[in-house]
Amino acid sequence: MLVDDHHIVRAGLKEIFAAVDDIVVAAEAATGSEALELMKVVDLDGVLLDLSLPDRSGLDVLRRMRRERSNLPVLIVSSHSEQQYAGPVVRAGASGYIAKASSPDAILAATRVVLSGDKYVGPSLEQQLAAAGRGGEQVPHERLTTREFEVFKKLAEGRSVSQVAREFFVSVKTISTHRTHVLVKMNLKSNGDLTLYAIRNGLVE
């Protein structure tokens, strides 16, 4: 299943897979909610999932998919840089991460890897994992848990704590606690600092 709110992106991916015999696009979804509903009625071997969806975050969709089917391969296909986002999404349960700007051959290769049941690790993520194994220093946003990273991104995009709480269907107190942890872990003082950090590191569009 292809999950992306841009028709042209889904069309481009379908064209890539139409050229091969071993991968068939069984379903398409433009929103996270639509994807979660389709997953219940369509027999899927894997999902290609965008992170930026109009109704909910791709990370939230990923977590829900993993709860419903823990062995379902999910490859994140995103416009965000692998270096900045791959670590958090793999920790959240993704089978791999590849940039939308990658070549058709690279996207095919990554898809085949995750459909086979393996993890797809691109060059940037491989370097991150190697550095972590050597005890290398993490950049500030890599210290965050998956939920903290989601909250950080929403706040950096200009949402208030109450807005984020409504989007995640949790209390304002819960998001405030996450915000505090984010600021402490990243050694920042305000939402403005979060926004500036996100812009400098290519974490917001």
Backbone hydrogen bonds in HBPLUS format (Angstrom, degrees):
<---DONOR---> <-ACCEPTOR-->    atom                        ^
c    i                          cat <-CA-CA->   ^        H-A-AA   ^      H-
h    n   atom  resd res      DA  || num        DHA   H-A  angle D-A-AA Bond
n    s   type  num  typ     dist DA aas  dist angle  dist       angle   num
A0048-LEU N   A0001-MET O   2.87 MM  47  6.21 167.2  1.89 170.6 173.7     1
A0002-LEU N   A0027-ALA O   3.03 MM  25  6.48 155.8  2.09 146.9 148.6     2
A0029-ALA N   A0002-LEU O   2.85 MM  27  6.27 146.0  1.96 162.1 168.6     3
A0003-VAL N   A0048-LEU O   2.85 MM  45  6.08 153.9  1.92 171.2 176.4     4
A0050-ASP N   A0003-VAL O   2.95 MM  47  6.07 144.4  2.08 156.3 166.9     5
A0004-ASP N   A0029-ALA O   3.00 MM  25  6.43 147.6  2.11 170.5 166.7     6
A0009-VAL N   A0006-HIS O   3.13 MM   3  5.41 128.2  2.41 102.6 115.3     7
A0010-ARG N   A0006-HIS O   3.20 MM   4  6.61 163.8  2.23 155.4 159.1     8
A0011-ALA N   A0007-HIS O   2.83 MM   4  6.07 156.8  1.88 153.4 160.7     9
A0012-GLY N   A0008-ILE O   2.98 MM   4  6.10 150.5  2.07 136.6 144.3    10
A0013-LEU N   A0009-VAL O   2.98 MM   4  6.28 158.8  2.03 153.2 158.3    11
A0014-LYS N   A0010-ARG O   2.90 MM   4  6.08 159.7  1.94 149.1 155.1    12
A0015-GLU N   A0011-ALA O   2.98 MM   4  6.18 149.5  2.07 143.4 151.3    13
A0016-ILE N   A0012-GLY O   3.14 MM   4  6.45 149.9  2.23 141.5 149.1    14
A0017-PHE N   A0013-LEU O   3.06 MM   4  6.40 161.1  2.09 153.9 157.9    15
A0018-ALA N   A0014-LYS O   2.80 MM   4  5.91 138.4  1.97 144.1 156.2    16
A0019-ALA N   A0016-ILE O   3.37 MM   3  5.75 152.1  2.46 103.3 110.7    17
A0020-VAL N   A0017-PHE O   3.18 MM   3  5.54 168.1  2.19 111.9 115.3    18
A0035-ALA N   A0031-THR O   3.11 MM   4  6.30 155.5  2.17 141.7 148.5    19
A0036-LEU N   A0032-GLY O   2.98 MM   4  6.26 158.0  2.03 152.7 158.1    20
A0037-GLU N   A0033-SER O   3.04 MM   4  6.29 150.6  2.13 146.8 154.5    21
A0038-LEU N   A0034-GLU O   2.92 MM   4  6.13 163.5  1.94 152.6 157.2    22
A0039-MET N   A0035-ALA O   2.95 MM   4  6.10 148.5  2.06 145.6 154.1    23
A0040-LYS N   A0037-GLU O   3.08 MM   3  5.47 143.7  2.22 105.5 115.4    24
A0041-VAL N   A0038-LEU O   3.01 MM   3  5.36 143.0  2.15 107.2 117.6    25
A0042-VAL N   A0038-LEU O   2.86 MM   4  5.78 143.3  2.00 165.7 173.0    26
A0047-VAL N   A0073-PRO O   2.91 MM  26  6.35 146.4  2.02 150.2 161.1    27
A0075-LEU N   A0047-VAL O   2.81 MM  28  6.17 160.8  1.85 170.7 171.4    28
A0049-LEU N   A0075-LEU O   2.88 MM  26  6.16 157.1  1.93 148.2 155.9    29
A0077-VAL N   A0049-LEU O   2.91 MM  28  5.75 155.9  1.97 130.0 137.7    30
A0058-GLY N   A0051-LEU O   2.85 MM   7  3.96 148.8  1.95 142.3 134.0    31
A0060-ASP N   A0057-SER O   3.10 MM   3  5.26 122.8  2.44  98.6 112.2    32
A0061-VAL N   A0057-SER O   3.11 MM   4  6.51 158.9  2.15 150.2 155.9    33
A0062-LEU N   A0058-GLY O   2.82 MM   4  6.02 156.5  1.88 146.2 153.2    34
A0063-ARG N   A0059-LEU O   2.99 MM   4  6.22 162.0  2.02 146.5 150.2    35
A0064-ARG N   A0060-ASP O   3.04 MM   4  6.29 159.3  2.08 149.3 154.8    36
A0065-MET N   A0061-VAL O   2.90 MM   4  6.12 156.9  1.95 152.0 158.6    37
A0066-ARG N   A0062-LEU O   2.94 MM   4  6.20 155.9  1.99 151.1 157.9    38
A0067-ARG N   A0063-ARG O   2.97 MM   4  6.26 142.4  2.11 141.4 151.7    39
A0068-GLU N   A0064-ARG O   3.00 MM   4  6.28 152.0  2.08 146.2 153.3    40
A0069-ARG N   A0065-MET O   2.77 MM   4  5.90 169.7  1.78 157.5 160.9    41
A0072-LEU N   A0069-ARG O   3.14 MM   3  5.50 169.9  2.15 117.4 119.3    42
A0095-SER N   A0074-VAL O   2.77 MM  21  5.28 158.0  1.82 145.5 151.1    43
A0076-ILE N   A0096-GLY O   3.01 MM  20  6.16 172.2  2.02 141.5 139.1    44
A0098-ILE N   A0076-ILE O   2.84 MM  22  6.24 156.3  1.90 163.0 170.6    45
A0078-SER N   A0098-ILE O   3.15 MM  20  6.60 147.9  2.25 147.7 156.0    46
A0100-LYS N   A0078-SER O   2.78 MM  22  5.31 149.3  1.88 130.4 133.8    47
A0084-GLN N   A0081-SER O   3.22 MM   3  5.54 130.8  2.48 102.5 113.5    48
A0085-TYR N   A0081-SER O   3.15 MM   4  6.34 157.8  2.21 154.2 160.5    49
A0086-ALA N   A0082-GLU O   2.93 MM   4  4.95 157.8  1.98 134.1 139.3    50
A0089-VAL N   A0085-TYR O   3.28 MM   4  6.48 167.1  2.30 160.7 164.4    51
A0090-VAL N   A0086-ALA O   2.99 MM   4  6.08 159.4  2.04 157.3 162.7    52
A0091-ARG N   A0087-GLY O   3.04 MM   4  6.22 157.9  2.09 152.2 158.7    53
A0092-ALA N   A0088-PRO O   3.03 MM   4  6.21 130.4  2.29 133.5 146.6    54
A0094-ALA N   A0089-VAL O   3.04 MM   5  5.69 165.3  2.06 148.1 145.3    55
A0093-GLY N   A0090-VAL O   3.05 MM   3  5.17 157.3  2.10 103.0 110.1    56
A0120-TYR N   A0095-SER O   2.83 MM  25  6.29 157.8  1.88 152.8 160.0    57
A0102-SER N   A0099-ALA O   3.05 MM   3  5.48 164.0  2.08 114.2 118.0    58
A0106-ALA N   A0103-SER O   3.02 MM   3  5.16 118.4  2.41 100.1 115.1    59
A0107-ILE N   A0103-SER O   3.00 MM   4  6.35 159.6  2.04 158.5 164.1    60
A0108-LEU N   A0104-PRO O   2.89 MM   4  6.07 160.4  1.93 150.4 156.1    61
A0109-ALA N   A0105-ASP O   2.92 MM   4  6.07 159.9  1.96 143.9 149.8    62
A0110-ALA N   A0106-ALA O   2.91 MM   4  6.11 163.8  1.94 150.0 154.1    63
A0111-THR N   A0107-ILE O   2.95 MM   4  6.07 160.5  1.99 147.5 153.0    64
A0112-ARG N   A0108-LEU O   2.93 MM   4  6.16 162.5  1.96 153.7 158.2    65
A0113-VAL N   A0109-ALA O   3.01 MM   4  6.23 152.2  2.09 147.0 154.7    66
A0114-VAL N   A0110-ALA O   3.14 MM   4  6.46 166.1  2.16 153.9 155.5    67
A0115-LEU N   A0111-THR O   2.95 MM   4  6.10 158.1  2.00 151.9 158.7    68
A0116-SER N   A0112-ARG O   3.07 MM   4  6.12 133.7  2.29 137.0 147.5    69
A0116-SER N   A0113-VAL O   3.22 MM   3  5.28 133.7  2.45  94.8 107.2    70
A0118-ASP N   A0113-VAL O   3.20 MM   5  5.61 149.3  2.30 159.7 150.8    71
A0117-GLY N   A0114-VAL O   3.02 MM   3  5.15 156.1  2.08 103.5 111.0    72
A0126-GLU N   A0122-GLY O   2.86 MM   4  5.97 155.9  1.92 156.6 164.7    73
A0127-GLN N   A0123-PRO O   3.05 MM   4  6.27 151.9  2.13 144.5 151.1    74
A0128-GLN N   A0124-SER O   3.02 MM   4  6.36 153.7  2.09 144.4 151.8    75
A0129-LEU N   A0125-LEU O   2.87 MM   4  6.12 165.7  1.89 157.8 160.3    76
A0130-ALA N   A0126-GLU O   2.94 MM   4  6.08 153.2  2.01 143.0 151.0    77
A0131-ALA N   A0127-GLN O   2.87 MM   4  6.06 156.0  1.93 147.3 153.9    78
A0132-ALA N   A0128-GLN O   2.88 MM   4  6.13 154.6  1.94 147.7 155.1    79
A0133-GLY N   A0129-LEU O   2.93 MM   4  6.12 150.4  2.01 141.6 149.6    80
A0134-ARG N   A0130-ALA O   3.05 MM   4  6.33 134.5  2.26 138.3 150.2    81
A0134-ARG N   A0131-ALA O   3.14 MM   3  5.06 128.5  2.42  91.6 105.2    82
A0136-GLY N   A0131-ALA O   2.48 MM   5  4.62 159.9  1.51 155.7 148.7    83
A0135-GLY N   A0132-ALA O   3.00 MM   3  4.89 154.9  2.06  99.1 106.5    84
A0142-GLU N   A0139-VAL O   2.98 MM   3  5.59 145.3  2.10 122.2 132.4    85
A0143-ARG N   A0140-PRO O   3.08 MM   3  5.63 163.9  2.11 116.3 121.3    86
A0144-LEU N   A0141-HIS O   3.34 MM   3  5.62 163.6  2.37 105.7 110.6    87
A0149-PHE N   A0145-THR O   2.84 MM   4  6.05 154.1  1.91 152.2 159.5    88
A0150-GLU N   A0146-THR O   3.07 MM   4  6.38 153.3  2.15 145.5 152.3    89
A0151-VAL N   A0147-ARG O   2.96 MM   4  6.27 162.4  1.99 154.6 158.9    90
A0152-PHE N   A0148-GLU O   2.79 MM   4  5.96 163.0  1.82 151.4 156.7    91
A0153-LYS N   A0149-PHE O   2.97 MM   4  6.18 161.6  2.01 148.7 152.8    92
A0154-LYS N   A0150-GLU O   3.04 MM   4  6.34 159.4  2.09 149.5 154.8    93
A0155-LEU N   A0151-VAL O   2.94 MM   4  6.16 168.7  1.95 159.2 161.9    94
A0156-ALA N   A0152-PHE O   2.84 MM   4  5.98 156.3  1.89 150.6 158.1    95
A0157-GLU N   A0153-LYS O   3.02 MM   4  6.19 133.6  2.24 139.0 150.2    96
A0157-GLU N   A0154-LYS O   3.19 MM   3  5.16 131.7  2.43  93.5 106.4    97
A0159-ARG N   A0154-LYS O   3.23 MM   5  5.79 161.2  2.27 152.3 147.0    98
A0158-GLY N   A0155-LEU O   2.97 MM   3  5.23 159.0  2.02 107.4 113.6    99
A0164-VAL N   A0160-SER O   3.01 MM   4  6.30 162.5  2.04 154.8 158.9   100
A0165-ALA N   A0161-VAL O   2.93 MM   4  6.15 156.7  1.98 148.5 155.4   101
A0166-ARG N   A0162-SER O   3.06 MM   4  6.30 154.1  2.13 143.8 149.7   102
A0167-GLU N   A0163-GLN O   3.03 MM   4  6.32 157.2  2.08 148.6 154.9   103
A0168-PHE N   A0164-VAL O   2.97 MM   4  6.19 151.0  2.06 152.1 159.3   104
A0169-PHE N   A0165-ALA O   2.90 MM   4  5.81 108.7  2.42 136.3 152.7   105
A0170-VAL N   A0165-ALA O   3.05 MM   5  5.13 162.0  2.08 144.4 148.6   106
A0169-PHE N   A0166-ARG O   3.30 MM   3  4.98 153.2  2.37  93.8 101.7   107
A0175-ILE N   A0171-SER O   3.29 MM   4  6.71 160.2  2.33 149.7 153.5   108
A0176-SER N   A0172-VAL O   2.85 MM   4  6.05 156.1  1.91 151.6 159.3   109
A0177-THR N   A0173-LYS O   2.95 MM   4  6.17 149.6  2.04 144.9 152.5   110
A0178-HIS N   A0174-THR O   3.03 MM   4  6.38 158.9  2.08 147.1 152.7   111
A0179-ARG N   A0175-ILE O   2.81 MM   4  6.04 159.6  1.85 151.3 157.2   112
A0180-THR N   A0176-SER O   2.99 MM   4  6.23 156.0  2.05 144.5 150.2   113
A0181-HIS N   A0177-THR O   3.05 MM   4  6.36 162.7  2.08 152.8 156.8   114
A0182-VAL N   A0178-HIS O   2.85 MM   4  6.13 157.4  1.90 153.8 160.6   115
A0183-LEU N   A0179-ARG O   2.96 MM   4  6.21 167.4  1.98 156.6 158.6   116
A0184-VAL N   A0180-THR O   2.99 MM   4  6.21 161.8  2.03 151.9 157.1   117
A0185-LYS N   A0181-HIS O   2.89 MM   4  6.01 171.7  1.90 153.8 156.5   118
A0186-MET N   A0182-VAL O   2.95 MM   4  6.01 150.9  2.04 149.4 157.2   119
A0187-ASN N   A0183-LEU O   2.87 MM   4  5.67 109.0  2.39 133.1 148.2   120
A0188-LEU N   A0183-LEU O   2.92 MM   5  4.88 159.9  1.97 140.4 146.1   121
A0187-ASN N   A0184-VAL O   3.18 MM   3  5.00 151.5  2.26  97.2 105.8   122
A0193-ASP N   A0190-SER O   3.09 MM   3  5.16 122.4  2.44  95.3 109.0   123
A0194-LEU N   A0190-SER O   3.15 MM   4  6.56 149.2  2.25 142.3 150.7   124
A0195-THR N   A0191-ASN O   2.92 MM   4  6.26 156.5  1.98 151.8 157.5   125
A0196-LEU N   A0192-GLY O   2.98 MM   4  6.21 164.5  2.00 149.9 153.8   126
A0197-TYR N   A0193-ASP O   2.91 MM   4  6.07 161.9  1.95 148.5 153.7   127
A0198-ALA N   A0194-LEU O   2.90 MM   4  6.09 161.1  1.93 148.4 153.9   128
A0199-ILE N   A0195-THR O   2.94 MM   4  6.18 157.7  1.99 152.6 158.1   129
A0200-ARG N   A0196-LEU O   2.98 MM   4  6.16 168.1  1.99 152.4 155.8   130
A0201-ASN N   A0197-TYR O   3.00 MM   4  6.14 139.6  2.17 145.3 156.0   131
A0203-LEU N   A0198-ALA O   2.78 MM   5  4.73 166.3  1.79 149.6 149.3   132
A0202-GLY N   A0199-ILE O   3.25 MM   3  5.20 168.6  2.27 105.3 108.0   133
